[in-house]
Amino acid sequence: MTLETPRLVLEPVTVTFARAVLAGDLSGVTAAPGWPHADTLDALRPYAEHGSDDVPGPWLVSVREPRVLIGECGWYAPPGDGGEVEVGYGLAASARGNGYGTEAVRALVGWVAAQPGVHRIVANVEAGNTPSRRLLERLGFTVAGVEGPMVRYARLTATPQLRLP
């Protein structure tokens, strides 16, 4: 399964690909300068070590034309009992500032919100990361708390219905 936007294609990462990237093997892909970055490796490591191709994990984000891998996004785990899912995302520095992040995260959030049992989507962002904070706010996230240098954003997957008397 892939997720597609007007300019991007999001494809699920396979465990084999995650292991290859961690080993420094980028054969078979054209990657933007600066990909993978340190956060990419942090995101792929748990999937490479404990993931399964049967359970959705991270997604690769590529520009459609010409096909260039620019980043990754995904959830940390399927929803728990409370229905909350945490998402994360990252782009190569060379791909930032073009609206790709908003486009990719919008597609990811749409997919996550459609998964069974998901009621709330959260994301943690460094307080000083203004572009990432603005991205989340554009997508309907609001500040849910601050812990140290991190700001926690949240959004419900559906607008609660008002009950009239």
Helices and strands as residue ranges (DSSP letters): E 3-4, E 8-12, H 15-22, H 38-50, E 59-63, E 68-75, E 84-91, G 93-95, H 100-113, E 120-126, H 130-138, E 142-147, E 150-156
